[in-house]
């Protein structure tokens, strides 16, 4: 087995596809991005989207332990961005009026599976075990109304509080920025096709 380190640039549509199955190991620090980091990420993306009609946006890199031909990936660095981008896709799915667009956004949160290709239906990202059920129930299944009715102080972990607060931040920013599905759809296409991450991986 080779221990060679490889780095490849991928669009977000590829990052959140069946090519990758992300697992956050228990030794990693919890999800810790605050409303400040989350707001900055959205504002930077939205500002670029408004000003640039052709250029691509680089979101940095993630570091994975991953065998080349297998989707399973242990996330060494990049948990904060992958989790926050998942929250963003969930918030966009929730904001769409058109049911088709809601369901398309959910594709980047949940692998719907393909029995013929032996691809199981499952979440795209697995957070640490004590936060994954919460994340799957509300974010990956786009149950944001139920999530945002909760009092952050009643949640079990700091990560869950950050997930709730950041979901509110992104939902509010999306509501302020987009009044119609057509404009939000353009932004969603920009994210998926013109925003890139470099995945650095080794087996």
N, C-alpha and C positions, 0 to 999 in steps of 0.2 A: 504494500500500500504506500502510495506516494504521500510525502508530507509537504509537497510543494504548495506555496501560497499563490492564489490566483485572485485577480481583481477584474471585475467586469461591470460595465455601466448598463443599467437597466431602467426602462421607463417604470413608472408606478403601476401601470397596467400589468407589467411582467412581475414586479416585486410582489404584487398581491394576486398571484395566479397559482395554479396547481404545481408550478415549478418549485415553490417554496412552502415549507411547513415550519413555522417559527415556534420555537420553544424557549421560554425564559427560564433558565435554571434557578433553583432555589437559592443559590449562593449570591445571585445578583441583588443589588439594592432594589428597593421597591420602585414602582412608578412614581416619579417625584416631580414631574414638570408642574409648575404653578400656572395660574391664570396669566402671569406676565409672559413667560416663555411661549405659552400657547397663543396668546394674542399677537405676539411679535411674529410668530410663524405665519399665522393667517394674514396679517397685515402685509408682510413681505411678499407672500404669494399673490395676494389680491392686487397689490401695487404693480408687481411685475406683469400680471395678467392684463391690467388696464393699459400699461405703457408699451408692452412688447407684443407684437402680433406674430412674430416669426421665431425669435430666439428661444432657446431652451433654458430651463431653470435647474440649477444643480443644488440638490438638497444635502450633499455631503456623502458620507460613507457609513456602511454598517459592517461589522466584523462577525463572521459566522464560522462555526465548526460544522462542515458539511461535506459529504462525499459528492463527487461531481455529478453522478447520474441519479442521485436520490434526493427527494425534496426535503427530508428531515434536516433541520438546521437549528443548532444551538446558538442562541444569540449572545455573543460576548460583548458587543458594543452596538448600540442602536435601538435598544428597547424603548427609550423615551420618544424617539421620532416615529418608530413603527406603531406604537400605541396611540400617539397623538394623531397620526394620519388616519388610523382606524376610527378614532372618535370623529374626525372630520368627515370621513365617508358616511358614517352613521348619521351625523347631523345633516349632511346634504340629502341623504335618503329620506330622512324625516321631513325635510323642508319641501321636497318635491310634492306637487299636487297630483301629478300624473303617476298612476300606479306603476306603469312600465318602468319609469325612471327610478322610482323607489326600489323596485326589485333589482334593477341593474346595479344600483349602488351596493345592495346587499351581497352581490356576487363577490365583491372585493373584501368582504368581511367573513363570508362563509363559503367554503368549497362545497358546491352542491353535489359533487360526486359524479362518477361515471362507471357503472358496473362493468361495462365492456372493456374499459381501459384499466380496471382495477384501482380506480381512484376513489377513496372513501369520502362520504359526506362528513364534513367536520369544520371547525373554525380554522381560519388561516393562521391565527396567532394564539398561542397558549401562554397566558401569563403565569406567574407563580401560583401554585396550587390553591392558596388561600384567597386569591383574587379572581381566578379564572371563571368560576361559576357566576360570579357577579358580572364580570365583563361580558361573558357570553349571553347571559339573560337580558341585559339591558342594551349594551352597545352592539354586539354582533347580531342580535336579533332585532335591533332597531326599536326597542321599547322605551323611547326617550320620555314620553309623557309620564310613564310610571316612575322612571328614574328621577326626573326633575321635580317630582312631587315630594321627594324624600328630604328629610333634614340631614345635612352632612354630618352632624354630630351624632347621629344614631348609627352611622355606618361602622363596620367592624375594623377597617384598617385605614391608614393614612392614604394608601394608594386608591382605595375606593372613593375617598373624599376628593382626591385630585381628579379622578375620572368624572365624578359628578360635576364639580366646579368647572372643569375644562369643557365639558359637554355644554354647559350653560353659556360659557364664553363664546364657543364656536357657533352655537345655535343663534345667539343674539347677533353676532357679526354677520352671519349668513342672512338673517332676516333684514338687517340694515342695508346690506349690499345688494340684495337681489329681491326684486318684487315680483318677478315672473319666472316661470320654469325655463323659458327660452334662454335667459341670461345665465341662470344657474347651470343649465346644461352646457353652455359654452365654457364656463369655468371648470366644470367637471371634466370635460374633454381636455382642457389645458392641463389639468392635474395628471390625468392618466397618460397622455401622449407626449407632453413636453416637459414634464418634471422627471428628473433622473436621480437615482441613488447609485453609488458604486458599492457593490457587494464584494467584500474581500473575504475569501474563504480558504480553509485548509481542512483536510481530512484528519 
